[in-house]
Amino acid sequence: MYLSKEKKQEIFEKYGKSNTDTGSPESQIALFSYRISHLTEHLKSNRKDYSTSRSLKMMVGKRRRLLDYLKAKDIEKYRALIKELGIRR
C-alpha cells in the first residue's frame, strides 16, 4: 500500500501538533495533498480509470472545503500551509 501507518504519522507529526493529531485542518489538508499527488501520478499512466478520477475530484473538493475553513478561521496558518505544500488556488 502506498500510504503506510508510518507515513501517515510522519505527515501528522510534520503538519499537526503531534503524530496523533489527526483532526486538525492542517494535518488533514496535508494528508489529502499527499493522496491527491499519488492519484494524479496514477491517472497519468491510467487515463481511463474513471473511478479513480472521480475519487480524485472528490478529494480535491474536500481539500478545498478544508482550505476555505482554515482561511476563514486563521488566515496566517492558511498562508503558511499553502506556501509549505505548494498549493495554488
C-alpha positions, 0 to 999 in steps of 0.5 A: 500500500502506498500510504503506510501507518508510518507515513501517515504519522510522519505527515501528522507529526510534520503538519499537526501538533503531534503524530496523533493529531489527526483532526486538525485542518492542517494535518488533514489538508496535508494528508489529502495533498499527499493522496491527491499527488499519488492519484494524479501520478496514477491517472497519468499512466491510467487515463481511463480509470474513471473511478479513480478520477472521480475519487480524485475530484472528490478529494480535491473538493474536500481539500478545498472545503478544508482550505476555505475553513482554515482561511476563514478561521486563521488566515496566517496558518492558511498562508503558511500551509499553502506556501509549505505544500505548494498549493495554488488556488 
